């Protein structure tokens, strides 16, 4: 599927589900892996992840298109278009759009990185595991507000 086919698909879904035309550009963006799509408030364009289409098919991708169109139409109408807005959540349910996209199989198979660092409170002995190195002088113990000591795990 190419960008022209996607453009026609988005226009068709917009008219069928919202009764309003989609007058901007819809394109595929292969860099989108953690999200199914994006709506740009400045240009009103929509990007869709081709990985979602390949992994889950047209039905799930159409739910993502409807989700992005909810952002689009509500923003154009100057109503609550953000995820936290009631207008947005109501319209999502009304048109049968996905609230969240499914996680791609290759991202789901990723193992979490092991912990490399441990912060130990000098006062109470509380331990905090971390994957990234940080400066212990900038933080304090959450339990007793004592000073922390950074230890490297093997």
C-alpha positions in Angstrom: 0.0 0.0 0.0 1.3 3.5 -0.9 0.6 7.0 0.3 -2.0 7.7 -2.4 -4.0 4.6 -1.4 -3.7 5.6 2.3 -4.9 9.1 1.4 -8.0 7.7 -0.3 -8.6 5.4 2.6 -8.4 8.2 5.2 -10.8 10.4 3.1 -13.2 7.5 2.8 -13.2 6.7 6.5 -13.6 10.4 7.3 -16.7 10.7 5.2 -18.2 7.3 6.4 -17.5 7.7 10.1 -17.5 11.4 10.7 -19.6 12.8 7.8 -16.9 15.4 7.3 -14.2 15.6 4.6 -10.4 15.2 5.3 -8.8 18.0 3.4 -5.1 17.5 4.3 -2.4 14.9 3.7 -2.2 11.4 5.1 1.1 9.5 4.7 2.9 6.4 6.0 5.9 6.9 8.3 8.0 3.8 8.7 9.9 5.4 11.7 6.7 5.1 13.8 7.1 1.9 15.9 5.9 2.8 19.4 2.8 4.5 18.2 0.2 3.7 15.5 -0.1 7.2 14.1 0.4 10.9 14.6 -1.7 14.1 14.0 0.1 17.4 13.5 -1.8 20.4 14.9 0.3 22.9 12.8 -0.2 21.3 9.4 -3.3 19.1 10.1 -1.5 16.2 8.4 -1.7 12.6 9.6 1.0 9.9 9.6 0.3 6.2 10.0 2.7 3.4 10.9 3.0 0.9 8.1 4.3 -1.6 10.7 0.8 -1.7 12.3 -0.8 -2.5 9.0 1.7 -5.3 8.3 1.4 -6.8 11.8 -2.3 -6.4 12.5 -4.1 -5.8 9.2 -6.6 -3.3 7.9 -9.1 -3.6 10.7 -6.7 -2.4 13.4 -5.2 0.2 11.1 -8.6 1.6 10.4 -9.1 2.0 14.1 -5.9 4.0 14.3 -7.0 6.1 11.3 -10.2 6.9 13.2 -8.3 7.8 16.3 -6.1 10.3 14.3 -9.2 11.6 12.6 -10.8 12.3 16.0 -7.8 14.5 16.8 -8.1 16.1 13.4 -11.9 16.9 13.3 -12.0 18.1 17.0 -9.0 20.4 16.5 -10.5 21.9 13.3 -13.8 22.5 15.2 -11.8 24.0 18.1 -13.0 21.5 20.6 -11.1 19.2 23.1 -8.8 17.2 20.8 -6.3 16.0 23.4 -6.3 12.4 24.9 -7.5 13.7 28.2 -10.4 15.7 26.9 -14.0 14.4 27.3 -14.9 15.5 23.8 -12.1 13.3 22.4 -13.0 10.3 24.5 -16.7 10.5 23.6 -15.9 10.7 19.9 -13.5 7.8 20.1 -16.3 5.6 21.5 -18.9 7.0 19.0 -16.9 6.1 15.9 -15.3 2.9 17.3 -11.7 4.1 17.2 -8.8 2.6 19.1 -7.8 4.4 22.3 -4.4 2.7 22.1 -2.7 0.8 19.4 -1.4 -2.7 19.8 2.3 -3.3 20.6 4.3 -4.6 17.7 5.6 -8.1 18.1 9.2 -7.2 17.7 8.9 -4.5 20.5 7.0 -6.9 22.8 9.8 -9.5 22.5 12.4 -7.0 23.7 13.8 -7.9 27.1 14.1 -5.2 29.6 17.7 -4.2 30.2 19.2 -5.4 33.5 19.9 -3.1 36.4 23.5 -1.8 36.4 23.4 0.6 39.3 22.2 0.6 42.9 21.7 3.6 45.1 21.9 2.9 48.8 20.8 5.4 51.5 23.6 6.0 54.0 21.1 6.6 56.8 18.4 3.9 56.6 19.9 1.5 54.0 17.1 1.8 51.5 18.1 0.5 48.0 17.1 1.8 44.6 17.9 -0.1 41.4 18.7 1.9 38.3 19.5 1.1 34.7 21.2 4.5 34.0 24.0 6.1 35.8 23.1 9.2 37.8 24.7 11.7 40.2 23.7 10.7 43.7 24.4 14.2 45.0 21.4 15.5 43.1 19.0 13.1 44.9 17.9 12.1 48.4 16.4 9.0 49.9 12.6 8.9 49.5 12.1 7.3 52.8 14.3 9.4 55.2 15.8 12.1 52.9 19.3 10.8 53.7 22.3 11.0 51.3 22.7 8.3 48.7 25.7 6.2 47.7 26.1 4.9 44.1 27.2 1.3 43.7 27.9 -0.4 40.3 26.4 -3.9 40.0 28.3 -6.7 38.2 
